[in-house]
Amino acid sequence: MFIAYAVLASLLALAMAGSAFMTFTRNPAVMGNMTKLGVPEGWLPWLGAAKTAGALGLLAGLAVPALGVAAAAGLVLYFVGAVVTHLRAKDRELAPALVLTVLPAVALVLRIASS
């Protein structure tokens, strides 16, 4: 179980770090999506920080199980919020947000099971 968590956590951390970088640098694709969804530009630093914290927490969870659990749970909540935001904006492009909700949920279960 730990090896599965380690692989998934590493891949998710890489994805979250890339996404955070794109958020912090206001990548045009990110900005277009945020504008379409009605997310205020002032939220971007906070959203990027949450993704960064999630990435670091997943990696720290390799050594400290409680941090991995907290980071995975935080990312699940983050992406549940993303799904809700898509639904409220009547945007049906939910697949990425749904996948990114499920993957940290799996990481959460794996980290708990391997503790």
Buried (B, 14 or more C-beta within 10 A) or exposed (E): EBEBBBEBBBEBBEBBBEBBBBBBEEEEEBBEBBEEBEBEEEEBEEBBEBBBBBBBBBBBBBEEBEBBBBBBBBBBBBBBBBBEBBEEEEBEEEEEBBEBBEBBBBBBBBBBEBE
